[in-house]
Every structure is written in C-alpha cells, then in structure tokens.
Amino acid sequence: SAAWLPDGREFVFSSGTKANYGLWRIALSTDAIPRRINLEASNASEPAISRLGNRLAFVTRKDDLNIWRIDLTDAGRESKPNRFIASTQSDVYPAFSPDGRRIAFMSDRSGTDEIWICNSDGSSATQLTSFGGAAIFGPMWSPDGQNIAFTAAQKGIKHDIYSISSNGGAPRRLTTHLANDKWPYWSHDGEWIYFSSTRSGREEIWKMPSPGGEAVQ
C-alpha cells in the first residue's frame, strides 16, 4: 500500500515484520534509500497523503486473540467461559495433551508464530519452537503425549508438516513434497499421521508413517 507525495518525486509505503510494521518514505530513484517515518503508533500501514502533502493518514491494526475455556461437567452447568491463556498478542489453536495435564497452542507473543506449551490451568507457558518467521498453526499431540505435530510455512512459500518433542528440542520436518501439506492428525495407535495435501492437484486426505516417509492418498 503506497501513497505518492503531490510532486510525484517520493512515495510512502508500509513494510516490516508482523511484530514491527511501519511506514517508510523513499525518493523515486534507483539508488534511493528508504527512511522510516517515526510514529508513536506501531504497526502502521495503508498510508494516504493529503493533496497539499502536509498531512498523512494511516491505519494501525492490533490483534489480541486469547484462549478461553468452560466447565462442561454437571457441576459447571451454569458456568461461564473464562480466559486462561492470554497475552497482548495472539494465542490460538489450543490442544490438550492425551492425559489432560498440558496444552499446546500457537502464540506470537515472542514476535513470531511459535508453538508453546503450558499446564492445563494456563500456567508455566514455555516456548517450544524458534522458527523466527514461519506461519504456524494446528498443533496436535501424539497418543503417547511425547510429540506434537503441527503445520509451518517458512517464508510463506509452502506448508509442511513438522513434529517436535513435547519436552523441547529441534523440530523435524516430516514432509518435503512441493505440494502444500497441512493439518496433521495422529492415528489412535500413533503409527500414522493423516493430513491434508494438494499432491493430487486438489486438496485430499493423505497419510504417512508418523516418523515421516512415503505418503499414501
């Protein structure tokens, strides 16, 4: 989203990372260097410049998504939802561990999308992954609670399935096909991971061995 100055010699545009977006000004020249416009507002985008060139309007957008829960037992029949995993950023895609003691979720509270894990009451949140810029979603626990599969798209190129130990460590990339592979789901015996893929030219359900390997439609 760019906006020209009235004389047509410069324009303002928005650029940056998800956690640090801003407005920049650059002259219409091949060797020009963009200069960031200092604003009190963060995550500025969509600039508009007045006809006289003395006023700049822009948009700031802030997402604050939180995870809520509600008691479904008879004793909690009249209970109301309460927020229990929250930050000033986005906290989404909650997934309970098989024993119900932990929750995996995606959060960008560190500045980028990452997989986090916490106790079932929302306490002791710990960051598991450190991709530093990938789009991440859909964590899913293995039946034994030892691993978490999820979808990540590094540099926004394509989606792939990854797995990481629930105790931390380096994530393992399970799919390398040129198609988009996403939304992993473990079989009950933990031997297979089912997922969505466009390998056939359209989106279908595929499965592969849980350690990774050849997939079957």
Disulfide bonds with the S-S distance in Angstrom:
none
